[in-house]
Amino acid sequence: MKDKDTTQKLYIITGGPGAGKTTLLNELHSHGFRIVPEDGRRIIKEQIDLKGEGLPWANKKLFAELMFEAAQKSYQEMIEIPGWDPVFFDRGILDTIGYLKLENIPIPQEMEVSARKMVYNKNIFILPCWRDIYENDLERKQTWNEAVQTFDCMMETYLKYGYNIIEVPKSTVTDRVRFILETINNFVN
């Protein structure tokens, strides 16, 4: 792990499913920022293509293990990039722990240890559930109530690990980007 200062460039954007995270991350990317897409959706697509079991509706524990492994790999890749420009993650290591809690699956000790060692900027951005934009698709099968439960679980998990939660207002993607960048600018100044 790098020194604590290096982690300050790593920002998490989390929340329940269907809250606009991917759209927000894509907009940040269009502004020239480095982003790390959500591993869960990629894993689901890969597992479907492989006819694998690592799916949230087939083998939740295996799905979580695949997500955690991918999140660790993404973290290591991003922490090694020189410079201090912000990097935005669509979910982080703790999202897997939150998922396990939500599914009442015991959290392996090695995940706990890794989550405490592999830290991000202590200020994380969370997108609230937003019924007006919530949609199901091939990878997102959660009900609205499950989306709300996920949001609540992510809040609880990040708070338990000592992160400061900043709720991103329900607004246009442009306003959301502006909010995040202004908030980060206020941290730095």
C-alpha positions in Angstrom: 0.0 0.0 0.0 1.2 3.5 -0.8 1.4 6.2 1.9 -1.9 7.8 3.0 -1.4 11.0 0.9 -1.5 9.0 -2.3 -4.9 7.6 -1.4 -6.4 11.2 -1.3 -6.7 11.2 -5.1 -9.0 8.1 -5.1 -12.7 9.0 -4.9 -15.6 6.6 -4.5 -19.0 7.2 -6.0 -21.4 4.7 -4.6 -25.1 4.3 -3.8 -27.9 1.9 -4.6 -28.4 0.5 -8.1 -30.0 2.8 -10.7 -29.1 6.1 -9.0 -27.1 7.5 -12.0 -23.6 6.5 -11.0 -22.6 5.2 -14.4 -24.0 8.3 -16.2 -22.2 10.5 -13.7 -18.9 8.6 -14.1 -19.1 8.8 -17.9 -19.6 12.6 -17.7 -16.6 12.9 -15.4 -14.6 10.9 -18.0 -15.8 13.3 -20.7 -14.3 16.1 -18.7 -10.9 14.4 -18.8 -11.0 12.6 -15.5 -9.8 9.0 -15.0 -12.6 6.7 -14.0 -12.9 3.1 -12.9 -16.1 1.5 -14.1 -18.2 -0.8 -11.8 -16.8 -4.3 -11.7 -20.2 -5.9 -10.9 -21.8 -5.2 -14.3 -18.7 -6.4 -16.1 -18.6 -9.6 -14.0 -22.2 -10.3 -14.7 -21.7 -9.9 -18.4 -18.7 -12.2 -18.3 -20.4 -14.8 -16.2 -23.4 -14.8 -18.5 -21.2 -15.2 -21.6 -19.2 -18.1 -19.9 -22.4 -19.6 -18.5 -20.7 -19.2 -15.1 -22.2 -19.4 -11.6 -20.7 -16.1 -10.4 -24.0 -14.2 -10.7 -25.9 -12.5 -7.9 -29.0 -14.6 -8.8 -27.0 -17.9 -9.0 -24.0 -17.9 -6.5 -23.9 -14.7 -4.4 -20.8 -15.7 -2.5 -18.8 -16.4 -5.7 -20.1 -13.2 -7.3 -18.9 -11.2 -4.2 -15.5 -12.9 -4.4 -15.1 -12.0 -8.0 -16.1 -8.4 -7.3 -13.7 -8.1 -4.4 -10.8 -9.5 -6.4 -11.6 -7.1 -9.3 -11.9 -4.1 -6.9 -8.5 -4.9 -5.3 -6.9 -5.1 -8.7 -8.5 -1.8 -9.8 -7.3 -0.2 -6.6 -3.7 -1.4 -7.1 -3.7 -0.2 -10.7 -5.0 3.3 -9.8 -2.8 3.9 -6.7 0.3 3.2 -8.8 -0.5 5.9 -11.4 1.8 8.9 -10.8 0.3 12.3 -10.0 -2.4 13.7 -7.9 -5.3 14.0 -10.4 -8.5 12.6 -9.0 -9.6 9.1 -10.0 -13.3 8.3 -9.6 -14.4 4.7 -8.9 -17.9 3.4 -9.6 -18.0 1.6 -6.3 -15.1 0.4 -4.2 -13.9 -2.4 -2.1 -16.3 -1.7 0.7 -19.3 -2.1 -1.7 -18.5 -5.8 -1.8 -18.5 -5.9 2.0 -21.8 -4.1 2.0 -23.2 -6.5 -0.6 -22.2 -9.5 1.6 -23.9 -7.8 4.6 -27.0 -7.2 2.6 -27.2 -10.8 1.5 -26.4 -12.1 5.1 -23.2 -13.8 3.9 -20.4 -13.9 6.4 -17.6 -11.5 5.6 -14.2 -13.3 5.3 -11.5 -12.0 7.6 -9.1 -11.4 4.7 -11.7 -9.0 3.1 -12.0 -7.1 6.4 -8.2 -6.8 6.5 -7.9 -5.7 2.9 -10.7 -3.2 3.3 -8.9 -1.5 6.2 -5.5 -1.4 4.4 -6.7 -0.4 0.9 -8.3 3.0 1.7 -9.6 5.7 -0.5 -10.1 9.4 0.0 -12.1 9.6 3.3 -14.8 11.7 1.6 -17.0 9.5 -0.5 -19.8 10.5 -2.7 -23.1 8.7 -2.5 -26.0 9.0 -4.9 -29.4 8.6 -3.3 -32.1 6.3 -4.7 -34.1 8.2 -7.4 -37.3 6.5 -8.5 -37.7 8.7 -11.6 -34.5 7.4 -13.2 -34.5 3.8 -11.8 -34.7 1.1 -14.4 -34.1 -2.7 -14.5 -32.0 -4.2 -17.3 -30.2 -7.5 -18.1 -27.6 -6.9 -15.3 -29.8 -4.9 -12.8 -32.6 -7.1 -11.6 -33.1 -5.6 -8.1 -36.5 -4.3 -7.1 -37.0 -0.7 -6.0 -37.1 -1.8 -2.4 -33.8 -3.7 -2.8 -32.2 -0.6 -4.3 -33.2 1.4 -1.2 -31.9 -1.4 1.0 -28.6 -1.3 -0.9 -28.3 2.4 -0.5 -28.9 2.2 3.3 -26.4 -0.7 3.5 -23.7 1.3 1.6 -24.2 4.3 3.9 -23.9 2.1 7.0 -20.8 0.2 5.7 -18.9 3.3 4.7 -19.7 5.0 8.0 -18.5 1.9 9.9 -15.2 2.1 8.2 -14.7 5.8 9.1 -15.6 7.4 5.8 -17.4 10.8 5.5 -20.4 10.5 3.3 -21.3 13.3 1.0 -24.7 12.9 -0.6 -24.9 14.1 -4.2 -28.1 15.9 -4.9 -30.7 14.6 -7.3 -30.2 16.9 -10.3 -28.9 17.0 -13.9 -25.7 15.2 -14.6 -24.0 18.5 -15.3 -25.1 19.8 -11.8 -23.9 16.6 -10.2 -20.5 16.9 -11.8 -20.2 20.5 -10.8 -21.2 19.6 -7.2 -18.5 16.9 -7.0 -15.8 19.0 -8.5 -16.6 22.0 -6.3 -16.7 19.8 -3.2 -13.3 18.3 -4.1 -11.9 21.8 -4.7 -13.2 22.8 -1.2 -11.2 19.9 0.3 -8.0 21.0 -1.4 -8.3 24.7 -0.6 
